[in-house]
Amino acid sequence: MNGAYTGAISTSMLKSIGVEWALAGHSERRVIFGETDDYINAQCLKIIGEGMGVMLCIGESLEEFEQDLAGSVCAVQLKKGLKGVSKEDLDKVAIAYEPVWAIGTGKVATPEIAQDVHAKCRAILAEMYDQEAADGVRILYGGSVTPDSVDELMSQPDIDGALVGGASLDSEKFARIINFKTVPVPV
């Protein structure tokens, strides 16, 4: 197998070089290494327990998306991933919605699809904690964000940022993404 094997490093190693945030639940780790929701929850708790921030990655496969299960899949991953995380620790949590069918494919969820899933995630957080806590959690979109898609994505009310993968390897593309321009969203 080739690849970066996202996440194959300990919290102590990360902390020793000044890293403050780590990913848990990335689709590569779920698919290639078979990481379960319970294992990912243990990672989240460990990362937070070490005083670091965790970005919990959630998202559905193409088959699940085509069966209109995105919201349900993300709800399960979110609830299981954050089990045991206190409201007081939510400042150490960010969520990254990464539709697996969009990662590295060049396909991007429409801004409306992404907003719908982000809004559902925020509603689940409000059920788990409360609305104020839910509003304080950053929910990022991470499915093949490009210079062409970033403006409309970032204009959605529940999309708080972007988790950029391949486009971050091209300085011109990445510069355009981090300098996005919001556009008016039709009401």
N, C-alpha and C positions, 0 to 999 in steps of 0.2 A: 504494500500500500504506500502511496505517496501522500504528502500533505502536511499541513502544519499541526494537525491533531490538536485543534483548539481546546484549551483547558488542561492540558497534561502537564501541570506544574503545581507545586504546593503553595499554600498561603504564606508559609514562612519564607519561601524563596521570593515570592512576589514582594512581600513587605521589606525584605532585605535590600531591594533595589528601589524602594520608594513607591511602588504601585499601591494605589488606594482603592481601585475598583477591579472586580473580576466578573467574568461571565459565568453563568450556570444555565444548563439546559439548552445550549446551542444545538441546532439540528444535527450537525456533524457528530457531536457526542452522543446524541440520542440514537441516531441511525447506525453509525459505524461501530460505536462501542457499547450500544445497547443500554445506555443509561436510562434508568426508570424514573418515574416521577418521585418515588420515595428516595432514591439515591440523590436526585437533584435537590430535593428538599433538605437532605442532610448537608449537601454542599452549601446551600443558601444559609443555613443555620451556622455552619462552620465559618463561612466567610464573614458573616455579621459578628459572630462571636469573637473573631480575631480583630474586630474593630475596622474592618474594611467595608466598602459598599459592594453590593451585588446587583448585577443586571441579569434578571431572570428572563431568558429567551423562551418565547412560546410561539406556536404556530402550527398550522395544519398542512397535511400533504395535499397533493393535487386531487387524489381520489376523495378525500374528506371535503375539500373545497367544492368539488363538483356535486357532492351529495348535500350541499348547504349545511355542513357541520362545523364551519369555522368557529362560530361563536361557542358552540358546545365543547369543541376540543380545547379551545383557549380557556374556557371556564374551568375545565378539569385541571389543566396544566397550571393555571394560576392558583386555584384553591389548594392543590396538592403541593405546589412549589413553595407557597407562603405559609403552609401549616406550621403553627408554633411561632411565627414571627409576630412580635408584639407591635401594637400601634406606635409605641415609642421608638421602635427601630425602623419604621418606614422611611425615615430620612436617609437610611442606608440602602434603600431599595429603588431600583428603576426597572421598568418592564420594557422588553423589546419584542414587539409583534413582528415576527418574521415568517410570512407565509412560505413554507418550505418549497412550494412549487415555483416561487419567484427567485429564490437564492441562486445567484450565479447563472441564471437562465436568460437574463435580460428582460424577463417578463416582470411587470410591476402591477400590483393590485391598483385598481383605479383609486383616486382619492376618496371616492364615495365608499368603496368597499373597505379601505383602510380605516376611514373614519367610523364606519359602522362597527367594526371589530374593536377599535380603540374605545368607543363609547360603551360597548358591552363590557369591556375590561374595567373601565372606570366604575360602571354600575356594580360589578361584582366586588370591587374593592370597597365600595360604599356599603354593600351588604355585609362584608367581612369585618369592616372597621366602622367607618361613618363617612359622610359626604366630605367633610373637611379633610379627613385623612386621604380619601380617594383623590380629591382635587390637588393634593400636595405631591402625589406620586407622579413622577415623569414617566410617560409612556411614549416610547420611540417606535418609529417604523423602520424596519430593516430588511425589506425585500427588494434587492437590486435598485437601490436609490441611485439615480443618475442626474446629471445636470438638466436633462429634459423633464424629469418628473418631480424634482425637489420643490419647485415653487408651489405647485398645486397641493402637493402632500402637506407642506408646512403651513398652508393656509387653512387647514382643517382645525376645528376648535379643540379636538382631543389628541392631536398629534403634537407632542412636545419636543420632538427632535428626531434625529435620524441616526441609526447605527449603520455606518457605511462600511462596506466590504471592499470588493474589487475596485470600485471607483477611487478608493483612497490611495491606490497604488499609482495613480496618474495625477501628478500635481495640479495640472490645469483643471481636470475634472473635479478634483477634490476642492480646489479653491472656489470653483463656481458653486459647488454644493454648500460649502460653509458660508458663502455669501449669498444665500438664497434671497429671493424677493417674494413676499407674500402677495397673493392676488385675491381680489374680492371673491368671496364664496356666495353663489346664488342662494337666496333664502327660500 
